[in-house]
Amino acid sequence: MKNLIKVAILSSVTTAALIYVLLEWRPLGDIRSSPLVSWASSTSRTAASPIAEPKEGNGPISEDELNNIEVYQKTNAGVVNITSASIAYDWFNRPIPQSGVGSGVIIDDAGHIVTNHHVIQGAEQLEVTLSDKSTHSATLIGDDPNNDLAVLQINVPKEKLASIKSIKLTMGTTKGLQVGQKVLAIGNPYRLDRTLTTGIISSLGRSIPLENGRLIEGAIQTDAAINPGNSGGTMIKKSGEVIGINSEIVSSANGGNVGIGFAIPVETVRRITTDLITLGYVRHPYLGVDAVQLSDFPGDAAILGVEPKGLLVIRVTPDSPAASAGIQPTRAGVIRGRRVPVGGDIITAFDGKEVNSSSELGTAIDRRKAGEHVTLTILRGNQKMQIPVTLQEAPPVKR
């Protein structure tokens, strides 16, 4: 009887061992060299991509993570912190110190730094912190509220800038970009190490409304987090080329990021910074009219006998391009004791593109250069006319 029990136990152990070998056995060797295969894979197999060796117990680094690390290490030193200081006054005229922070990008070895206009707006003192944690007073070279850009300069020896690793960034282009491409955003909001966030291009050719009513055309929309203090930093594609300067975010009610951020395209940055560095201002083209949008005054449009569309010219600056082209402003009349507009040209299109607001007209003008010829479509009475105009450089008071 005891022998039968021993045989049964031995048979059970042997069977269990055989089942374990069949289920769990796999050939010896480096398990990492055998790519995992899922049932969803196609029947054709390709060689697995090499996986970086993990460091200090961390998991393997993916190709996407390696790209993030490479781009960050290559470009981050060129992004600086900008601290602004100003004095406000309360109701009793007591001074109240105020400060703000943002980011900027070194664009040459002369110490020029590009940032957003809103980062330095109203600042009385500006200080820049470099990647080596050194701080330097900065001078405002020029700014352009119409494109939310400004250029600062720090007085630092070229040798010092050259000693900061990878200080020079490669300015790329937005041509050929596609929605869905990966982008990286680098900022320096806290005088510490630079920050990196990643995302994709959500949309191209967007228009960013500014506080002064103008629009930045051609902006890049992304879901990469551009948090407060990162304005003025870089938007970079995975090759390491700068494609824009981070500008704005759409915030939630509590001020947090909701995944909608915008960057000013690098072509605009290059054009504006060139003027600011060489001239101290931007050579904006100039038409020389003040106008109101008729959609805000449907009653006056009815008096004029037109639809509430387009821009009614209320003033033409003497010796301006508009004056030279013969654009006529409205004048005030009185009907039954009420002041009403009489006559005046209504601008309905700029070079064939319909305009219905001052910001649309201003943005259309900003796309051009001084000396270029454009055509205004106007209504004069009941007559539609095409008026050729040669734009001029804006005088100082209009910049």
PyMOL commands that set and color helices and strands:
alter all, ss='L'
color gray80, all
select helices_A, chain A and resi 2-24+31-33+63-78+117-120+145-147+158-163+266-279+294-296+298-304+321-325+358-366+396-398
alter helices_A, ss='H'
color red, helices_A
select strands_A, chain A and resi 79-89+95-106+112-115+125-129+135-144+149-154+170-171+182-187+195-209+215-222+234-237+241-251+257-265+285-286+289-293+311-316+331-335+338-342+346-350+353-354+373-380+383-390+392-393
alter strands_A, ss='S'
color yellow, strands_A
deselect
rebuild
show_as cartoon
